[in-house]
């Protein structure tokens, strides 16, 4: 039995190290294009985001891209706070004119997908770019995306997302940073591996005609989350060679960290809840492998106190394989995202990670969860 465990950890380590090696070899995107050609519809669904909208709107107002080449659609998803007042105030302050504010037209069990679909139906331009209300974007965001589209001719562009650095890091913020760096590493690494299976709707772009051709969110709109992942699966199936990953500092969208463990766990539970509906074989393989390795890591740490010396040695070897592989991938991404100071938290986070991630995985499969004031049933 212990040899099966070791094999699983070796297999896991090979995939994770493969991601890190591919990322290193790929380098970053060089913007060699100066003439702006593409037109974009930026879509932002929001629900009770009065606290975050000013930061987002300020960053959008600072975008260095011709205003006639892009529009902003803000989709109000039944907000009960003063988000609309905040938006109107800041639109006047920043003199942003290329903005449309609409209400979400609910039609399915997924408010986020409904909001995106409502906006896409109104979109003037053919390139759809999505981000979230709790994010902010860099000034060269659309210019860099435009250059990538001109150079590579994709139909979908996956882009990087970072979590904002806090003035006083806590264990929660450090845990979240390192966890998210591992997700971003898997996102980039799997793309360069030729098997992209992750993306983030906080920074994603796709061709509207291609979106319509793959029938958008149809057949997965009964699942509350996953507007990004399931759409990627459809593009992977229909336009495998037309997906790009834009690895550039000028394309990083920054999102806010969770302030409490309860909201962090709710967020991760929501992300994990869609995993049982994955259709891409590599998504299923990596998902099963990650859950298995984390479960066995937690059990292995407990069993170390009771195992014989030979068994202890094998368990330690297996755990070291995971720690080293994960550490190399996270360090690679920490360098790109300029998060190297968080690596000092890595040993502590790695001890807790198997237990918390296993708990979230089980919770996502067995219970309901709440997000933005709404209850979602499993």
Protein Blocks (a to p, Z undefined) as FASTA:
>chain_A
ZZmmmmmmmmmmmmmmmmmmmmmmnopaddfbfbdfbdcddddddehillmmmmmmmmmm
mpccdfklpccddddehiabfklmmmmmmmmmnopabbccdddddfbfblklmmmmmmmm
mpmbfbdcdddfkbccdfklmmmmmmmmmmnopabdcddddddddfbdcfklmmmmmmmm
mmmmmmmmmmmnopafbdcfklccddfklmmmnopmgoilmpmghmlmmmmmmmmmmmmm
lcccdddfklcccddddfbfklmmmmmmmmmmmmmmpfbfklmmmmmmmmmmmmmmmmmm
mmmmmmcfklmmmmmmmmmmmmmmmmmmmmmmmmmnopmmmmmmmmmmmmmmmmmmmmmm
mmmmmmccdeehiacdZZ
